[in-house]
Amino acid sequence: MRNPVTADLFESVRTVPLLQETMAEGAVLLRGYARPFELELMRVLGRILEQAPFRRMLTPGGHQMSVAMTNCGSYGWVTDRTGYRYDPNDPEGGKPWPPMPPVFRELAERAAGGAGFAGFSPDACLINCYQPGARMSLHQDRDEHDLSAPIVSVSLGLPATFLFGGLKRSDKPNRFRLEHGDIAVWGGPARLAFHGVAPLADGEHTLLGRQRINLTFRKAR
């Protein structure tokens, strides 16, 4: 059943114009799109973290990531010495990942539609927590089975510098400042673009304090 709070939130912003910024062909930023939902997003995020707390995973090379992670949805993205993969169960405890909250799913679907990717139906949400100094090196999101579906990335908390490059690692990335509530969407010709996050600068956000939360929605299967 649809949450009436979530339904009212989306109804209240149905006619708000999109502040859209192009990053590349097939890649856009929706400025401030998630801000009206910040309190509901944080409320349901708290419930997810009670079941699946943040943890810093190991790369296949044995290095601990600077970004803490968890997941919700039918599948969760994990990394360890055996490689990168999607798993229906949390490796810490073996239980299924928490369900994806309706407000997460609808926000991702609407953002994708607003960016020109109608019909997006995510089954995985990777949740990243950046503390000051944490970074994400340039990489491609290519562990998903269906590469025709876009990636939807929601930024909450401290601002970050998003690096968005081309289809080769050697392509020089452009830099975009992501503020609280911004949503990046990329797919089509940009689906396999290399992207990352520069080291997070210290600061204090009124809602989240000294951290940045990133919700990344994918179609894993």
C-alpha positions as CSV (number, residue, x, y, z in Angstrom):
1,M,0.0,0.0,0.0
2,R,1.3,3.5,-0.9
3,N,2.3,5.6,2.1
4,P,0.0,8.6,2.2
5,V,2.8,10.8,3.4
6,T,4.9,9.9,0.4
7,A,1.9,10.4,-1.9
8,D,1.2,13.8,-0.5
9,L,4.8,14.8,-0.9
10,F,5.0,13.9,-4.5
11,E,1.6,15.5,-5.2
12,S,2.7,18.8,-3.7
13,V,5.7,19.1,-6.0
14,R,4.2,17.6,-9.1
15,T,4.1,21.0,-10.9
16,V,7.5,22.3,-9.7
17,P,9.7,22.9,-12.8
18,L,12.9,20.9,-13.1
19,L,16.2,22.8,-12.8
20,Q,18.1,20.7,-15.3
21,E,21.8,20.9,-16.1
22,T,23.4,18.8,-18.8
23,M,26.6,17.0,-17.9
24,A,27.0,15.1,-21.2
25,E,24.8,13.5,-23.8
26,G,22.5,11.2,-21.8
27,A,23.6,12.6,-18.4
28,V,21.9,15.4,-16.5
29,L,21.7,17.0,-13.0
30,L,18.3,17.8,-11.5
31,R,19.1,20.6,-9.1
32,G,17.4,20.4,-5.7
33,Y,14.9,17.8,-6.9
34,A,15.1,15.7,-3.7
35,R,15.0,18.6,-1.2
36,P,11.2,18.5,-0.6
37,F,11.6,14.8,0.5
38,E,14.7,15.2,2.8
39,L,12.9,14.5,6.1
40,E,11.1,11.5,4.8
41,L,14.2,10.2,3.2
42,M,16.2,10.5,6.4
43,R,13.4,8.9,8.4
44,V,13.3,5.7,6.3
45,L,17.1,5.7,6.0
46,G,17.3,5.4,9.8
47,R,15.1,2.3,9.6
48,I,17.4,0.8,6.9
49,L,20.5,1.4,9.0
50,E,19.0,-0.3,12.0
51,Q,18.8,-3.5,10.0
52,A,21.9,-3.0,7.8
53,P,24.4,-0.6,9.3
54,F,27.1,1.2,7.3
55,R,30.4,-0.7,6.9
56,R,33.6,-0.1,4.9
57,M,34.0,-2.9,2.5
58,L,37.2,-4.4,1.1
59,T,38.2,-4.2,-2.6
60,P,39.3,-7.4,-4.4
61,G,42.8,-6.2,-3.9
62,G,42.3,-6.1,-0.1
63,H,42.1,-2.3,0.3
64,Q,39.5,-0.9,2.7
65,M,37.3,1.6,0.9
66,S,37.2,5.1,2.4
67,V,33.4,5.3,1.8
68,A,31.1,3.4,4.2
69,M,28.3,1.5,2.4
70,T,25.1,-0.4,2.9
71,N,22.1,-1.3,0.6
72,C,18.4,-1.8,0.4
73,G,16.2,-3.4,-2.2
74,S,16.1,-6.9,-3.8
75,Y,19.8,-6.8,-4.4
76,G,22.8,-5.1,-2.8
77,W,26.2,-4.2,-4.3
78,V,29.1,-5.7,-2.4
79,T,32.8,-6.0,-2.8
80,D,35.3,-8.3,-1.1
81,R,38.4,-10.3,-2.0
82,T,36.3,-12.5,-4.3
83,G,35.2,-9.5,-6.5
84,Y,32.4,-7.1,-7.1
85,R,28.9,-8.4,-7.4
86,Y,25.2,-8.0,-6.5
87,D,23.9,-10.2,-3.7
88,P,20.3,-10.6,-2.4
89,N,21.6,-11.1,1.1
90,D,23.7,-9.0,3.4
91,P,27.0,-10.8,3.8
92,E,27.1,-9.7,7.5
93,G,24.5,-12.0,8.8
94,G,23.2,-13.6,5.6
95,K,19.7,-12.0,5.8
96,P,18.0,-10.2,2.9
97,W,18.8,-6.5,2.5
98,P,16.0,-4.2,3.9
99,P,13.2,-3.6,1.4
100,M,13.4,-0.4,-0.7
101,P,11.1,2.2,0.9
102,P,8.4,3.6,-1.4
103,V,9.7,7.1,-1.2
104,F,13.1,5.9,-2.4
105,R,11.6,4.0,-5.3
106,E,9.2,6.7,-6.5
107,L,11.9,9.5,-6.2
108,A,14.2,7.4,-8.4
109,E,11.5,6.6,-10.9
110,R,10.4,10.2,-11.2
111,A,13.9,11.6,-11.5
112,A,14.7,9.1,-14.2
113,G,11.5,10.1,-16.1
114,G,12.3,13.7,-15.7
115,A,15.8,13.1,-17.2
116,G,14.3,11.3,-20.2
117,F,14.4,7.7,-19.0
118,A,10.8,6.6,-18.6
119,G,10.0,3.2,-17.2
120,F,13.0,2.9,-14.8
121,S,12.3,0.4,-12.1
122,P,15.2,0.0,-9.7
123,D,15.7,-3.2,-7.7
124,A,18.9,-2.1,-5.9
125,C,19.9,1.0,-3.9
126,L,23.5,1.4,-2.9
127,I,23.8,3.8,0.1
128,N,27.2,5.5,0.5
129,C,28.3,7.6,3.5
130,Y,31.2,10.0,2.9
131,Q,33.0,11.5,5.9
132,P,35.5,14.4,5.3
133,G,38.4,13.1,3.2
134,A,36.5,10.1,1.7
135,R,36.6,9.8,-2.0
136,M,35.5,7.5,-4.8
137,S,38.0,6.9,-7.6
138,L,36.9,7.0,-11.3
139,H,35.0,3.8,-12.2
140,Q,32.2,2.5,-14.4
141,D,29.0,1.0,-13.1
142,R,29.0,-2.2,-15.1
143,D,28.1,-5.0,-12.7
144,E,24.4,-4.7,-13.6
145,H,22.8,-7.2,-16.0
146,D,20.7,-4.6,-17.8
147,L,22.9,-1.7,-19.0
148,S,20.0,-0.1,-20.9
149,A,18.6,1.2,-17.5
150,P,20.0,4.5,-16.2
151,I,21.8,5.2,-12.9
152,V,20.0,7.6,-10.5
153,S,22.2,9.2,-7.8
154,V,20.8,11.3,-5.0
155,S,23.0,13.6,-3.0
156,L,22.2,14.5,0.6
157,G,24.3,16.5,3.2
158,L,27.7,18.1,2.6
159,P,28.4,19.3,-1.0
160,A,30.7,17.2,-3.1
161,T,32.7,17.5,-6.3
162,F,31.4,15.0,-8.8
163,L,33.8,13.9,-11.5
164,F,32.1,12.8,-14.8
165,G,34.3,11.7,-17.6
166,G,34.0,9.7,-20.8
167,L,34.0,6.1,-21.9
168,K,37.7,5.7,-21.3
169,R,39.5,6.1,-18.0
170,S,42.0,8.4,-19.6
171,D,39.3,10.9,-20.6
172,K,39.6,14.0,-18.5
173,P,36.5,14.3,-16.3
174,N,34.4,17.4,-15.9
175,R,33.8,18.6,-12.4
176,F,30.3,19.4,-11.0
177,R,29.4,20.6,-7.6
178,L,26.7,18.5,-6.0
179,E,24.6,20.2,-3.4
180,H,22.1,18.7,-0.9
181,G,19.0,17.5,-2.8
182,D,20.7,17.3,-6.3
183,I,20.1,14.2,-8.4
184,A,22.4,13.0,-11.1
185,V,21.0,10.7,-13.8
186,W,23.0,9.1,-16.6
187,G,22.2,6.4,-19.2
188,G,22.1,5.8,-22.9
189,P,25.4,7.0,-24.5
190,A,26.6,8.0,-21.0
191,R,25.7,4.8,-19.2
192,L,29.3,3.5,-19.0
193,A,30.9,6.9,-18.4
194,F,33.7,6.9,-15.9
195,H,32.7,8.9,-12.8
196,G,33.8,9.5,-9.2
197,V,33.9,11.8,-6.2
198,A,36.8,14.0,-5.2
199,P,37.9,13.9,-1.5
200,L,35.0,15.4,0.5
201,A,35.8,18.8,2.1
202,D,35.0,19.2,5.8
203,G,31.9,21.2,6.8
204,E,28.7,21.1,8.8
205,H,25.3,20.4,7.2
206,T,22.3,21.5,9.1
207,L,20.5,18.1,8.7
208,L,23.3,15.6,8.4
209,G,26.2,17.2,10.1
210,R,29.8,16.3,8.9
211,Q,28.8,13.8,6.2
212,R,27.4,13.2,2.8
213,I,24.9,10.5,2.0
214,N,24.5,9.2,-1.5
215,L,21.6,7.0,-2.7
216,T,22.5,5.3,-6.0
217,F,19.6,3.4,-7.7
218,R,20.3,0.7,-10.2
219,K,18.5,-2.0,-12.2
220,A,20.7,-5.0,-11.1
221,R,18.8,-7.8,-12.7
